[in-house]
Amino acid sequence: MADKKSEKDNSSLKDPDLYEELRDEGNSKEKAARISNAAAKRGRSAVGHSGGTSPAYDEWTVAELRDRAKELGLHNYSDKNKSDLIDLLRSH
């Protein structure tokens, strides 16, 4: 089995274990890194108290998913179905 830590250079991560947990849950690399580093800095319990809320990608429409892909500067998303768009957004 391949070592999951090779997925991202963990030298810049402050809490690599939390990063891996978040990636396993389907969070993007950026989001997992941002949350794990904030948790290491402020404490895990403090991280969940800030920021807004957003529904799970499964609840978004295809148009909303495409808009999000465009916001993130992703490419080749216009012909993807909902499932493929969700995979693209979670793996960027």
C-alpha positions as protocol buffer text, in pm:
chain_id: "A"
residue {
  index: 1
  type: MET
  ca { x: 0 y: 0 z: 0 }
}
residue {
  index: 2
  type: ALA
  ca { x: 140 y: 339 z: -97 }
}
residue {
  index: 3
  type: ASP
  ca { x: 222 y: 586 z: 177 }
}
residue {
  index: 4
  type: LYS
  ca { x: -47 y: 855 z: 178 }
}
residue {
  index: 5
  type: LYS
  ca { x: 200 y: 1111 z: 307 }
}
residue {
  index: 6
  type: SER
  ca { x: 359 y: 1121 z: -38 }
}
residue {
  index: 7
  type: GLU
  ca { x: 35 y: 1281 z: -163 }
}
residue {
  index: 8
  type: LYS
  ca { x: 148 y: 1621 z: -31 }
}
residue {
  index: 9
  type: ASP
  ca { x: 478 y: 1750 z: 97 }
}
residue {
  index: 10
  type: ASN
  ca { x: 404 y: 1724 z: 469 }
}
residue {
  index: 11
  type: SER
  ca { x: 701 y: 1940 z: 567 }
}
residue {
  index: 12
  type: SER
  ca { x: 476 y: 2247 z: 540 }
}
residue {
  index: 13
  type: LEU
  ca { x: 196 y: 2089 z: 745 }
}
residue {
  index: 14
  type: LYS
  ca { x: 173 y: 2161 z: 1115 }
}
residue {
  index: 15
  type: ASP
  ca { x: -66 y: 1869 z: 1184 }
}
residue {
  index: 16
  type: PRO
  ca { x: -9 y: 1598 z: 918 }
}
residue {
  index: 17
  type: ASP
  ca { x: -238 y: 1348 z: 1091 }
}
residue {
  index: 18
  type: LEU
  ca { x: -534 y: 1587 z: 1080 }
}
residue {
  index: 19
  type: TYR
  ca { x: -450 y: 1667 z: 716 }
}
residue {
  index: 20
  type: GLU
  ca { x: -474 y: 1297 z: 627 }
}
residue {
  index: 21
  type: GLU
  ca { x: -804 y: 1260 z: 816 }
}
residue {
  index: 22
  type: LEU
  ca { x: -951 y: 1555 z: 627 }
}
residue {
  index: 23
  type: ARG
  ca { x: -832 y: 1422 z: 290 }
}
residue {
  index: 24
  type: ASP
  ca { x: -985 y: 1082 z: 371 }
}
residue {
  index: 25
  type: GLU
  ca { x: -1316 y: 1264 z: 435 }
}
residue {
  index: 26
  type: GLY
  ca { x: -1299 y: 1411 z: 85 }
}
residue {
  index: 27
  type: ASN
  ca { x: -1168 y: 1760 z: 154 }
}
residue {
  index: 28
  type: SER
  ca { x: -947 y: 1925 z: -107 }
}
residue {
  index: 29
  type: LYS
  ca { x: -572 y: 1944 z: -52 }
}
residue {
  index: 30
  type: GLU
  ca { x: -592 y: 2321 z: 3 }
}
residue {
  index: 31
  type: LYS
  ca { x: -873 y: 2300 z: 254 }
}
residue {
  index: 32
  type: ALA
  ca { x: -716 y: 2010 z: 445 }
}
residue {
  index: 33
  type: ALA
  ca { x: -383 y: 2195 z: 469 }
}
residue {
  index: 34
  type: ARG
  ca { x: -551 y: 2520 z: 576 }
}
residue {
  index: 35
  type: ILE
  ca { x: -758 y: 2349 z: 847 }
}
residue {
  index: 36
  type: SER
  ca { x: -474 y: 2133 z: 979 }
}
residue {
  index: 37
  type: ASN
  ca { x: -237 y: 2430 z: 1003 }
}
residue {
  index: 38
  type: ALA
  ca { x: -502 y: 2646 z: 1173 }
}
residue {
  index: 39
  type: ALA
  ca { x: -575 y: 2365 z: 1419 }
}
residue {
  index: 40
  type: ALA
  ca { x: -208 y: 2336 z: 1506 }
}
residue {
  index: 41
  type: LYS
  ca { x: -183 y: 2711 z: 1561 }
}
residue {
  index: 42
  type: ARG
  ca { x: -509 y: 2780 z: 1749 }
}
residue {
  index: 43
  type: GLY
  ca { x: -606 y: 2437 z: 1877 }
}
residue {
  index: 44
  type: ARG
  ca { x: -846 y: 2191 z: 1717 }
}
residue {
  index: 45
  type: SER
  ca { x: -1146 y: 2301 z: 1923 }
}
residue {
  index: 46
  type: ALA
  ca { x: -1107 y: 2666 z: 1818 }
}
residue {
  index: 47
  type: VAL
  ca { x: -1092 y: 2599 z: 1445 }
}
residue {
  index: 48
  type: GLY
  ca { x: -1454 y: 2494 z: 1402 }
}
residue {
  index: 49
  type: HIS
  ca { x: -1587 y: 2810 z: 1566 }
}
residue {
  index: 50
  type: SER
  ca { x: -1493 y: 3049 z: 1288 }
}
residue {
  index: 51
  type: GLY
  ca { x: -1593 y: 3070 z: 925 }
}
residue {
  index: 52
  type: GLY
  ca { x: -1919 y: 3021 z: 745 }
}
residue {
  index: 53
  type: THR
  ca { x: -2113 y: 2718 z: 653 }
}
residue {
  index: 54
  type: SER
  ca { x: -2165 y: 2566 z: 315 }
}
residue {
  index: 55
  type: PRO
  ca { x: -2373 y: 2267 z: 212 }
}
residue {
  index: 56
  type: ALA
  ca { x: -2197 y: 1951 z: 103 }
}
residue {
  index: 57
  type: TYR
  ca { x: -2115 y: 1938 z: -268 }
}
residue {
  index: 58
  type: ASP
  ca { x: -2374 y: 1662 z: -304 }
}
residue {
  index: 59
  type: GLU
  ca { x: -2642 y: 1922 z: -231 }
}
residue {
  index: 60
  type: TRP
  ca { x: -2514 y: 2170 z: -493 }
}
residue {
  index: 61
  type: THR
  ca { x: -2657 y: 2191 z: -844 }
}
residue {
  index: 62
  type: VAL
  ca { x: -2440 y: 2116 z: -1146 }
}
residue {
  index: 63
  type: ALA
  ca { x: -2444 y: 2487 z: -1233 }
}
residue {
  index: 64
  type: GLU
  ca { x: -2321 y: 2577 z: -883 }
}
residue {
  index: 65
  type: LEU
  ca { x: -2046 y: 2316 z: -905 }
}
residue {
  index: 66
  type: ARG
  ca { x: -1934 y: 2451 z: -1242 }
}
residue {
  index: 67
  type: ASP
  ca { x: -1932 y: 2806 z: -1103 }
}
residue {
  index: 68
  type: ARG
  ca { x: -1715 y: 2689 z: -814 }
}
residue {
  index: 69
  type: ALA
  ca { x: -1476 y: 2513 z: -1051 }
}
residue {
  index: 70
  type: LYS
  ca { x: -1449 y: 2836 z: -1251 }
}
residue {
  index: 71
  type: GLU
  ca { x: -1385 y: 3039 z: -931 }
}
residue {
  index: 72
  type: LEU
  ca { x: -1099 y: 2804 z: -845 }
}
residue {
  index: 73
  type: GLY
  ca { x: -947 y: 2835 z: -1192 }
}
residue {
  index: 74
  type: LEU
  ca { x: -998 y: 2469 z: -1276 }
}
residue {
  index: 75
  type: HIS
  ca { x: -1009 y: 2351 z: -1637 }
}
residue {
  index: 76
  type: ASN
  ca { x: -1205 y: 2095 z: -1841 }
}
residue {
  index: 77
  type: TYR
  ca { x: -1510 y: 2098 z: -1614 }
}
residue {
  index: 78
  type: SER
  ca { x: -1783 y: 2213 z: -1854 }
}
residue {
  index: 79
  type: ASP
  ca { x: -1865 y: 1865 z: -1990 }
}
residue {
  index: 80
  type: LYS
  ca { x: -1843 y: 1680 z: -1656 }
}
residue {
  index: 81
  type: ASN
  ca { x: -2146 y: 1534 z: -1478 }
}
residue {
  index: 82
  type: LYS
  ca { x: -2225 y: 1610 z: -1114 }
}
residue {
  index: 83
  type: SER
  ca { x: -2027 y: 1319 z: -971 }
}
residue {
  index: 84
  type: ASP
  ca { x: -1719 y: 1402 z: -1179 }
}
residue {
  index: 85
  type: LEU
  ca { x: -1744 y: 1771 z: -1084 }
}
residue {
  index: 86
  type: ILE
  ca { x: -1753 y: 1680 z: -715 }
}
residue {
  index: 87
  type: ASP
  ca { x: -1447 y: 1457 z: -759 }
}
residue {
  index: 88
  type: LEU
  ca { x: -1266 y: 1737 z: -943 }
}
residue {
  index: 89
  type: LEU
  ca { x: -1343 y: 1992 z: -671 }
}
residue {
  index: 90
  type: ARG
  ca { x: -1241 y: 1759 z: -391 }
}
residue {
  index: 91
  type: SER
  ca { x: -912 y: 1662 z: -555 }
}
residue {
  index: 92
  type: HIS
  ca { x: -782 y: 2002 z: -666 }
}
